[in-house]
Amino acid sequence: MDKKELQARLRQLPSVDLVLSQAAIRALMAQHGSDLVTFVIRSVIENARKAILSDGHERPLSPTSLPQGVRGDLCDLEEIVGQSAEAIRVITQPLLKRVINATGIIIHTNMGRAPLGRQVLQDLADVVLGYSNLEYNLDKAERGERGEHVVPLIKYLTNADDAVIVNNNAAGVMFALGTFAKGKEVIVSRGELVEIGGSFRVPDIMAASGAIMVEVGTTNKTRLSDYDKAITPNTAMILKVHRSNFEVVGFTEEVSVAELADFSRQQGLPFLYDIGSGLIRKPKNLPLEKEPDVKSAIADGADLVAFSCDKLLGGCQAGIVAGRSEVIAKLKKAPMMRALRVDKLTLAVLSSVIRSYFNDETLVSQIPLFGMLEQSAETLRDKAERLQQALQARNVVARVVESVGRCGGGTLPLLELPSFAVMLVSASKSQKERSQFAERVFLALHRAEPPVVGILRQGEVLFDVLTLSQEEIPLVADRIAQVLEAQP
C-alpha cells in the first residue's frame, strides 16, 4: 500500500465525536456512562488505525485495550459503532457466570469445585443483605470472635479441641509450618511431596513458610525408623501429607497417622496432617471408604489436621486447621492469623454447609456433591433417557451410552463412578467430518447462555448426566438444539 492510499484509508476513520453522536452509542452512554463508552470508542478507533498502518494485518491487542475478539481492521462508521457496542457489551456483562457441568466430574476444579446447594443460598441471603453479628456477642452485648459461628460445629463433628479458619488449605499448612517451624526442620516422607493444582508443590509451600524440609524414606516406602533417624535438635515438626490426587500401588509402605502421632508425642514435637481433600466424616452408603476423614485423624492423635472446604467438605474456598487446644491457641495468637482470616460470606456458607452434616439425610439432600455420589444406576439411566428424549423432541439425534464419572478436585483418583451419557449422532459418514462436527458443537456450547461444558472424546461429543440435575435437562437440550440449528 503506497503512502497516498494509506493516508486515504486513515482519513476514512470516523472521529470519536462522530461515533459518540450516533443513536446506538448515545443509548449506551445513558446506560453505562460517557467515560466507559468514550474509552472503548477511542480504543476501537486506535486499533483500526494501527491495523491500517500495518497494511491491514491485525495486531494482537494488549489486555488493557479491548476485550478478546474485538477486531482491529475497521474503518467504516457503521463498523466502528457496531464493534464499539460489542466491546461495551463484553466489558459490562459478568465474566464469572453459571456453567452447566456435563462432564461427569463432580468436584471440577475449573468450574468452582464443589457446587453449593439452595439451602446455602437461603442462609447466605439473611446474613449478607444487611448487618450481622460477625464479631458481636449478642448474649453478652460485647465484641465477639468471628470464628465462633463455625468453630463449635467443627469441634462437635470432628472431636477436635479447637480450630481456625483461613483462606484455603495451602494457607493453613503454610501458616502452621511458619508458626511452629520457621527456620527449623520439618520431617516429611518423600512419597508425600505432592503437587496440587496450579503447579503448587509441598516443597515450595514449605520453603515459603520458612521451614527447612527434611525428606525421609523413598517414593514408595517410608518406615517409622526413617523418621526416627532424621530427628535432630533442630527438628520442630512432623508432617504427613495425604496423596489425594494420585495413588502409589504395589510394593509400598507408609507410616499410619496413629503411629506418627504416637512417635511425635514421644519426641515432644507437634504432628501436622495435611489431609487436603476435606472429608469431615464418612457418610454411610457412599463410595468414600478409602478416603481419610478429619474425625478419624483427630481420633488417631494428630495434633493438627489441615483440610480444604471446597472439595469433599462440600463448601466454598477456605481452609480449616483443627486439633489440640494448646496448639491451635498458638495459631490464634500468631500475627498472620489476621491476614489469613475469612470474611462473613465464607463463614455464612461454611456454617450452612457444616450444619448439613448432623445426619446423613441432610448431608445428601442439601450438599450437591453427596447427592451426586449417591445416585443409583437406575436414576442415572433415567436422566440420560430423559435428555435423549428431550433432544429427540427438538429433532436432534442422540443415543444413550455408558460412561464413567469421577469425583474430581484432586480427590479419590482411582474411584470410577459408573454413569450414563448422551452422545450426539452426526449424519456425516467420514470420521474426519464427524470429529469436526463434534468439535464445533463442543466449542459452540461454551458460548451459549448459560455455557454447557460436555465431553469431547475420540471424535464424539457427549454429555454425562452424573453432574446434571433433573432441572437442567430441558435447558441442556434447548442449548444443544440451538447450537445445532446454527451449524452449517
C-alpha positions in Angstrom: 0.0 0.0 0.0 1.5 3.4 -1.0 1.6 6.4 1.2 -1.3 8.2 -0.6 -3.6 5.2 -0.3 -2.6 4.8 3.3 -3.5 8.4 4.1 -6.8 8.0 2.4 -7.7 5.0 4.5 -6.7 6.8 7.7 -8.9 9.8 6.7 -11.9 7.4 6.4 -11.7 6.6 10.1 -14.6 8.5 11.9 -13.8 10.9 14.7 -14.6 10.0 18.3 -17.2 12.8 18.4 -18.9 11.5 15.3 -19.2 8.0 16.8 -20.5 9.4 20.1 -23.2 11.2 18.2 -24.8 8.0 16.8 -28.1 7.0 18.3 -26.9 3.5 19.3 -23.9 4.9 21.1 -26.0 7.6 22.9 -28.2 4.9 24.3 -25.2 3.0 25.6 -23.9 6.3 27.2 -27.2 6.7 29.0 -26.9 3.1 30.3 -23.2 2.8 31.1 -21.9 6.4 31.4 -19.8 8.5 29.0 -16.4 7.7 30.4 -16.6 3.9 29.6 -18.2 4.4 26.2 -15.7 7.1 25.2 -12.8 4.9 26.3 -14.0 2.0 24.3 -14.6 4.0 21.1 -11.1 5.6 21.3 -9.7 2.1 21.7 -11.6 0.7 18.7 -10.6 3.6 16.5 -6.9 3.5 17.6 -6.8 -0.2 17.0 -8.3 0.3 13.5 -5.7 3.0 12.9 -2.9 0.6 13.9 -4.3 -2.1 11.6 -4.2 0.3 8.6 -0.7 1.3 9.4 0.3 -2.4 9.5 -1.0 -2.7 6.0 -4.4 -4.2 7.1 -2.9 -7.0 9.1 -4.4 -7.4 12.6 -2.1 -7.0 15.5 -2.6 -8.6 18.9 -4.2 -6.2 21.4 -2.8 -5.5 24.8 -5.0 -6.7 27.7 -5.7 -3.1 28.7 -7.1 -2.0 25.3 -10.0 -4.1 24.1 -11.7 -7.4 25.1 -10.6 -10.5 23.3 -12.3 -10.9 19.9 -12.7 -7.2 19.1 -11.3 -6.7 15.6 -8.8 -4.1 14.5 -9.4 -4.0 10.7 -12.3 -1.5 10.7 -12.7 1.9 9.1 -16.4 2.3 8.3 -18.5 4.3 10.7 -21.1 1.6 11.0 -18.4 -1.0 11.7 -16.8 1.2 14.3 -20.2 1.7 16.0 -21.1 -2.0 15.9 -17.7 -3.1 17.2 -17.8 -0.5 20.0 -21.2 -1.6 21.1 -20.0 -5.2 21.1 -16.9 -4.3 23.2 -19.1 -2.4 25.7 -21.4 -5.4 25.9 -18.4 -7.7 26.7 -17.0 -5.3 29.2 -20.2 -4.7 31.1 -21.5 -8.3 31.4 -20.4 -10.5 34.3 -17.4 -12.6 33.3 -18.0 -15.0 36.2 -21.2 -16.8 35.3 -23.1 -20.0 35.8 -21.9 -23.0 33.8 -23.7 -26.3 33.2 -21.4 -29.2 34.0 -22.0 -32.2 31.8 -18.5 -33.6 32.2 -19.3 -36.2 34.8 -16.6 -34.7 37.1 -18.3 -33.8 40.3 -15.7 -31.6 42.0 -14.5 -29.8 38.9 -11.5 -27.5 39.8 -12.0 -25.3 36.7 -15.7 -24.9 37.4 -15.6 -23.8 41.1 -15.0 -27.2 42.7 -17.9 -28.3 45.0 -21.3 -26.8 44.0 -23.3 -25.3 46.7 -27.0 -26.2 47.4 -30.0 -24.0 47.6 -30.1 -24.1 51.4 -26.8 -22.3 51.4 -28.2 -19.6 49.2 -31.1 -19.0 51.5 -28.9 -19.0 54.6 -26.5 -16.6 53.0 -29.1 -14.1 51.9 -30.2 -13.4 55.5 -26.6 -12.7 56.6 -25.3 -10.5 53.7 -28.3 -8.3 52.9 -27.9 -6.3 56.0 -25.7 -6.2 59.1 -24.7 -9.3 61.1 -23.3 -10.3 64.4 -20.0 -11.2 62.7 -17.9 -10.1 65.7 -20.6 -9.2 68.1 -21.7 -11.4 71.0 -25.4 -10.8 71.3 -25.7 -12.6 74.7 -23.0 -10.5 76.3 -23.6 -7.3 74.3 -19.9 -7.0 73.6 -17.3 -7.8 71.0 -17.1 -11.4 70.0 -15.0 -13.7 67.8 -15.9 -14.3 64.2 -14.8 -17.9 64.3 -17.4 -18.8 66.9 -20.0 -19.0 64.2 -18.4 -22.1 62.7 -15.7 -23.5 65.1 -18.1 -25.1 67.6 -19.7 -27.0 64.7 -16.3 -28.2 63.6 -15.4 -29.3 67.2 -18.6 -31.2 67.5 -18.3 -33.1 64.2 -14.6 -33.9 64.4 -14.0 -34.1 68.2 -11.2 -31.6 67.8 -10.5 -29.3 70.8 -10.4 -26.2 68.6 -9.9 -24.9 65.1 -9.0 -21.9 63.0 -10.4 -21.0 59.6 -8.2 -19.4 56.9 -8.3 -18.7 53.1 -7.6 -22.2 51.8 -5.8 -25.4 52.8 -2.4 -24.3 51.4 -2.6 -21.2 53.6 -3.5 -23.4 56.6 -0.5 -25.7 56.1 1.8 -22.7 55.4 0.5 -20.9 58.5 1.1 -23.9 60.7 4.6 -24.5 59.4 5.5 -20.9 59.7 4.2 -20.7 63.3 5.9 -23.8 64.6 8.9 -24.4 62.4 10.2 -21.2 60.8 13.9 -21.6 60.4 13.7 -25.2 61.8 13.4 -28.7 60.3 10.2 -30.4 59.4 10.3 -34.2 58.5 8.2 -35.5 55.7 8.1 -38.6 53.6 9.5 -38.4 50.0 6.4 -40.2 48.8 4.2 -37.4 50.1 5.9 -34.4 48.3 2.9 -33.9 46.1 2.0 -31.2 43.6 -1.5 -29.8 43.8 -3.4 -27.8 41.2 -1.7 -24.8 39.5 1.8 -26.3 40.0 1.9 -25.6 43.7 4.1 -28.1 45.4 4.6 -29.1 49.0 8.3 -28.3 49.0 7.5 -24.8 47.6 4.9 -24.2 50.3 7.3 -25.4 53.0 10.1 -23.2 51.7 7.8 -20.2 51.6 6.8 -20.8 55.2 10.5 -20.6 56.3 10.6 -24.2 57.4 13.5 -26.5 56.4 12.3 -29.6 54.7 13.9 -32.9 55.6 12.9 -35.8 53.3 12.9 -39.3 54.6 12.2 -42.7 53.1 11.7 -43.4 49.4 8.9 -42.7 46.9 7.2 -46.0 47.6 8.4 -46.9 51.1 8.8 -44.9 54.3 9.1 -46.6 57.7 8.9 -45.2 61.2 12.6 -45.8 61.6 13.2 -43.3 58.8 11.6 -40.6 60.8 13.5 -41.6 63.9 16.9 -41.4 62.2 16.1 -37.9 60.9 15.4 -36.4 64.3 17.9 -33.6 65.3 18.0 -30.8 67.9 16.7 -28.5 65.1 13.6 -30.7 64.3 10.4 -28.7 65.0 7.6 -30.7 63.5 6.5 -33.9 61.8 4.4 -33.5 58.6 2.2 -36.1 56.9 0.5 -35.3 53.5 -2.4 -37.2 52.1 -1.7 -38.1 48.5 -5.3 -37.1 47.5 -4.7 -36.7 43.7 -2.8 -39.9 42.9 -2.1 -43.4 44.3 1.1 -45.4 44.8 0.3 -49.1 44.5 2.3 -52.3 44.5 5.4 -52.5 46.6 4.6 -49.8 49.1 4.7 -48.9 52.8 3.8 -45.9 54.8 3.5 -44.9 58.4 0.0 -44.5 59.7 -1.4 -41.4 61.3 -1.7 -43.2 64.7 1.9 -44.3 64.6 3.2 -40.9 63.6 1.0 -39.3 66.3 2.4 -41.6 69.0 6.0 -41.1 67.7 5.6 -37.3 67.7 4.4 -37.3 71.3 7.4 -39.4 72.4 9.6 -36.8 70.7 7.8 -33.8 72.1 7.0 -32.5 68.6 3.7 -31.3 67.1 2.4 -33.5 64.3 0.6 -31.9 61.4 -1.5 -34.0 59.0 -2.3 -32.2 55.7 -5.4 -34.2 54.8 -6.2 -31.9 51.9 -9.5 -33.2 50.5 -11.6 -32.3 53.5 -13.9 -35.1 54.3 -15.1 -34.3 57.8 -16.6 -37.8 58.5 -17.6 -40.8 56.4 -21.3 -40.9 55.5 -22.9 -44.3 55.1 -23.6 -45.9 51.8 -21.3 -43.6 49.8 -18.1 -44.7 48.0 -15.8 -43.0 50.4 -14.4 -45.9 52.4 -10.8 -45.4 51.3 -10.7 -41.7 51.8 -9.2 -40.4 55.1 -11.5 -38.2 57.2 -10.8 -35.5 59.7 -12.7 -37.1 62.6 -10.6 -40.3 62.3 -7.4 -38.3 62.1 -8.2 -36.5 65.3 -9.1 -39.8 66.9 -5.8 -41.2 65.8 -4.0 -38.4 67.7 -2.9 -35.9 65.1 -2.1 -32.5 66.8 -3.2 -30.5 63.8 -5.3 -31.5 60.8 -5.4 -29.2 57.8 -8.1 -29.5 55.1 -9.9 -27.8 52.3 -13.5 -26.7 52.4 -14.4 -26.7 48.7 -13.7 -30.3 48.0 -15.2 -33.3 49.9 -16.5 -31.0 52.6 -18.8 -29.5 50.0 -18.4 -25.8 50.8 -16.7 -22.7 49.5 -13.0 -22.0 49.2 -11.5 -21.9 52.7 -9.1 -23.9 54.8 -9.5 -25.3 58.3 -6.8 -26.3 60.8 -8.3 -28.3 63.6 -6.6 -30.0 66.6 -5.4 -29.8 70.1 -6.4 -26.7 72.0 -2.9 -25.7 73.1 -1.5 -26.0 69.6 -4.5 -24.1 68.0 -4.1 -21.4 70.7 -0.7 -20.6 69.3 -2.1 -20.2 65.8 -4.9 -17.9 67.0 -2.3 -15.6 68.6 0.1 -15.6 65.6 0.3 -12.3 63.7 -0.6 -13.9 60.4 -4.0 -15.1 61.7 -5.5 -11.7 60.9 -4.1 -11.7 57.4 -5.5 -15.1 56.7 -8.9 -14.8 58.4 -12.0 -15.2 56.2 -15.0 -12.9 55.8 -18.7 -13.1 56.7 -19.6 -14.6 53.3 -17.3 -17.5 53.8 -18.4 -18.1 57.4 -22.0 -17.9 56.4 -21.5 -20.6 53.7 -19.5 -22.8 56.0 -22.0 -22.5 58.8 -24.8 -23.6 56.4 -22.8 -26.5 54.8 -21.4 -27.9 58.1 -24.8 -27.9 59.7 -25.9 -30.3 57.0 -23.5 -32.9 58.5 -25.7 -33.5 61.5 -27.2 -36.5 59.8 -26.7 -38.4 56.6 -30.1 -37.5 55.2 -29.5 -33.7 55.2 -25.9 -34.3 54.0 -27.2 -36.0 50.8 -30.2 -33.7 50.3 -28.5 -30.4 51.0 -25.0 -30.8 49.7 -25.0 -31.5 45.9 -21.8 -33.5 45.7 -23.1 -36.1 48.1 -26.4 -36.2 46.3 -24.5 -36.9 43.1 -22.3 -39.6 44.7 -25.5 -41.4 46.0 -27.2 -41.6 42.6 -28.2 -45.2 41.5 -27.7 -46.7 38.1 -31.4 -46.5 37.6 -31.5 -42.8 38.3 -28.6 -42.1 36.0 -30.1 -44.1 33.2 -33.4 -42.4 33.6 -31.8 -38.9 33.4 -29.9 -40.0 30.3 -33.0 -41.2 28.6 -34.9 -38.0 29.6 -32.1 -36.0 27.9 -32.2 -38.1 24.8 -36.0 -37.8 24.6 -35.8 -34.0 25.1 -33.3 -33.8 22.3 -35.4 -36.1 20.1 -38.4 -33.8 20.7 -36.2 -31.0 19.3 -35.2 -33.1 16.2 -31.7 -33.9 17.5 -30.5 -37.4 17.0 -28.6 -38.8 20.0 -28.2 -42.1 21.9 -27.5 -43.1 25.4 -24.1 -44.7 26.1 -22.3 -46.0 29.2 -19.9 -43.6 30.8 -17.6 -43.3 33.8 -17.6 -40.3 36.1 -15.0 -39.0 38.6 -15.1 -37.4 42.0 -12.5 -34.8 40.7 -10.9 -31.9 42.5 -7.7 -33.9 43.2 -9.7 -36.5 45.3 -10.2 -40.3 45.0 -8.1 -40.7 41.8 -8.9 -44.4 41.4 -12.6 -44.1 42.1 -14.7 -44.7 39.0 -18.4 -43.8 39.1 -20.4 -45.8 36.6 -22.7 -43.4 34.8 -24.5 -42.8 31.5 -24.0 -40.1 28.9 -25.9 -38.9 25.8 -23.9 -38.8 22.6 -24.8 -36.7 19.6 -25.1 -38.6 16.4 -23.7 -36.9 13.3 -25.1 -37.5 9.8 -21.6 -37.4 8.4 -20.2 -40.7 7.2 -16.5 -39.9 7.4 -14.7 -40.0 10.8 -13.0 -36.7 9.9 -16.3 -34.9 9.3 -17.8 -36.4 12.5 -14.8 -35.2 14.5 -15.0 -31.7 13.1 -18.8 -31.6 13.8 -18.2 -32.8 17.4 -15.5 -30.1 18.0 -17.7 -27.3 16.5 -20.6 -28.3 18.7 -18.5 -28.7 21.8 -16.9 -25.2 21.4 -20.2 -23.5 20.3 -21.8 -24.8 23.5 -19.1 -22.9 25.5 -20.5 -19.7 24.0 -24.2 -20.5 24.9 -26.1 -18.8 27.7 -25.5 -20.5 30.0 -22.5 -22.3 28.7 -22.8 -26.1 28.6 -19.5 -27.9 29.0 -19.6 -31.5 27.8 -17.0 -34.1 26.8 -15.1 -34.2 23.6 -13.7 -37.7 23.3 -12.4 -39.7 20.3 -14.2 -37.6 17.8 -17.6 -37.6 19.6 -19.3 -35.0 21.9 -21.1 -36.4 25.0 -23.0 -35.1 28.0 -22.6 -37.1 31.2 -25.7 -36.9 33.4 -23.8 -37.7 36.6 -23.3 -33.9 37.1 -26.6 -32.8 35.6 -29.7 -32.1 37.8 -33.1 -33.1 36.6 -34.0 -29.4 36.3 -31.0 -28.8 33.9 -32.0 -31.4 31.4 -34.5 -29.3 29.4 -32.1 -26.4 29.4 -29.3 -28.5 28.1 -31.5 -29.9 25.3 -32.5 -26.4 24.3 -29.0 -25.2 24.1 -27.8 -28.2 22.1 -30.7 -27.7 19.7 -30.0 -24.0 19.3 -26.3 -24.7 18.6 -27.1 -27.4 16.0 -29.5 -25.1 14.2 -26.7 -22.6 13.7 -24.3 -25.2 12.4 -23.6 -25.4 8.7 
